[in-house]
């Protein structure tokens, strides 16, 4: 903090109370503050704790140690007299500024007069754990350049609150308390403190910073304002795009130790999508290191999606259908992991649509401890009306993730069956677009795969028959015997041992029987196996 602002620092515990309340709620501890607090603070802290209990089922700490008495205007328990500070707060309005889309949109709105004016920008050091000292200095220099560009003072604050909070809780739960708490150290200077909202008003669920929670951190000195919660992500990007010079300086990338935006992490691609939808591709080129593409989205790995990502996906129009497919494929991979069908089948979504749920470890298919994918009545009727594709141009296909088994099966099929098609993708990334796999299945008579589990894979089977493709699962002899004991006899042609590859491709009559068995299994399910008496 600049030395000339030291006189504006409140010698009180106010900056620590937001995070202290959150942690006390999480840990189930009481909160004792040896300082007289105003009714405004007590009401806010109590309301925040009640909200945490509602959101995360945490305890509501005993706040009885806080003295519920008004603070005399001339002096409080610390001996600090706010009215005695030279340079009264007046209309001083601070904005927490990170150069992200949210805070940059709020800055643009203030500059354009569509929202209340901002008199001070507040930047906080110590909240980006992946930044080295060198990169942190470069990022700060860029933030100062933006402040100079808009002729506003930038106040640099440093904190270790995130470092301490990260020991217990994820940043997604603590960031609002850390940011607001750190800025409240300047409450004698600021009449209002604005924090830009990452989630809009349509998001009523738990989050570390919301329009409902953030104002609860207000004090008698400073009113905390949650700003622009009425705007979704795309509209904020549109506002930022009206100021190209500011848009070129946004900083959304946090995963790497980089000064600029990498253009390949989730946050970068999320933001680049917004600009692409707005037809502002030139901003993508100026603000990000790498070019934008749907393939980059499909190669995403790592953390789960941001809360505001669904807003962006919902805003994608028909002209950008490829982008929508890429993002939906990413969401399916995050939700389902290796269970996601390569042709786009999302088992978790199928269960949710039927009013059920699928546990992260749940097996999908037929066999011991398996759950069968629910099918709507219309889908059952559609499948029952389908038949094999005698004129399909490809006799068989293998579309699977790369492992030793899939490579071995591909080699065996190539040696013993007619000409087919093989698509093996890296198990760690998304592989081919679901639309491409879907077209491959639609052009093939048979879909083959190798399973190392003693159950019939429901995801590959459903994907196959929904494309009119005959499903055949290969497996080792031991698992085959175990599974056949659980399946009805008429379903046994769906599974074969690796040795049976040498028998060659089934003829048209056999394929029709296998397809009918698959449809019957999917539509009717497998009856329970009765124990022998």
Beta strands, then each sheet from edge to edge (+ up, - down):
strand 1: 36-37
strand 2: 67-68
strand 3: 93-96
strand 4: 120-125
strand 5: 153-158
strand 6: 192-196
strand 7: 223-227
strand 8: 363-366
strand 9: 370-371
strand 10: 394-401
strand 11: 421-425
strand 12: 444-450
strand 13: 456-457
strand 14: 470-475
strand 15: 495-497
sheet 1: 1+ 2+
sheet 2: 5+ 4+ 3+ 6+ 7+
sheet 3: 9+ 8+ 13-
sheet 4: 11+ 10+ 12+ 14+ 15+
end
